Amino acid sequence: MREIGTFDAETTLGALLDRVEQGEEGVITRNGKPVARLVPEGAAKDGQTARAAAERIRARAKDIPRDEAISIEEWKQFRNEGRA
């Protein structure tokens, strides 16, 4: 995924949109921090792809031995890492 600063995004918006139209994704940053994601229009609405990904995750999760699985408390710690 490509990152681009806000100034560059403003000055090259047409070219950015051309690249997104061709399927490329990108992130617009302000002072090095992500603020917006550019994705092709169809990608944001493709629920079938999202459901298929969720099914793959569920299938893989069933194959994880229980002694290797993480607890909900561990999962919450991982999720909260880096949050203010």
Secondary structure as the mmCIF struct_conf table of DSSP 4:
data_model
#
loop_
_struct_conf.conf_type_id
_struct_conf.id
_struct_conf.beg_label_comp_id
_struct_conf.beg_label_asym_id
_struct_conf.beg_label_seq_id
_struct_conf.end_label_comp_id
_struct_conf.end_label_asym_id
_struct_conf.end_label_seq_id
STRN STRN1 ARG A 2 GLY A 5
HELX_RH_AL_P HELX_RH_AL_P1 THR A 6 THR A 11
TURN_TY1_P TURN_TY1_P1 THR A 12 THR A 12
HELX_RH_AL_P HELX_RH_AL_P2 LEU A 13 GLU A 21
TURN_TY1_P TURN_TY1_P2 GLN A 22 GLY A 23
STRN STRN2 GLY A 26 ARG A 30
TURN_TY1_P TURN_TY1_P3 ASN A 31 GLY A 32
STRN STRN3 LYS A 33 LEU A 38
HELX_RH_AL_P HELX_RH_AL_P3 GLU A 41 LYS A 45
HELX_RH_AL_P HELX_RH_AL_P4 GLY A 47 LYS A 62
TURN_TY1_P TURN_TY1_P4 ASP A 63 ASP A 63
BEND BEND1 ILE A 64 ILE A 64
HELX_RH_3T_P HELX_RH_3T_P1 ARG A 66 GLU A 68
BEND BEND2 ALA A 69 ALA A 69
HELX_LH_PP_P HELX_LH_PP_P1 ILE A 70 SER A 71
HELX_RH_AL_P HELX_RH_AL_P5 ILE A 72 ASN A 80
TURN_TY1_P TURN_TY1_P5 GLU A 81 GLY A 82
#
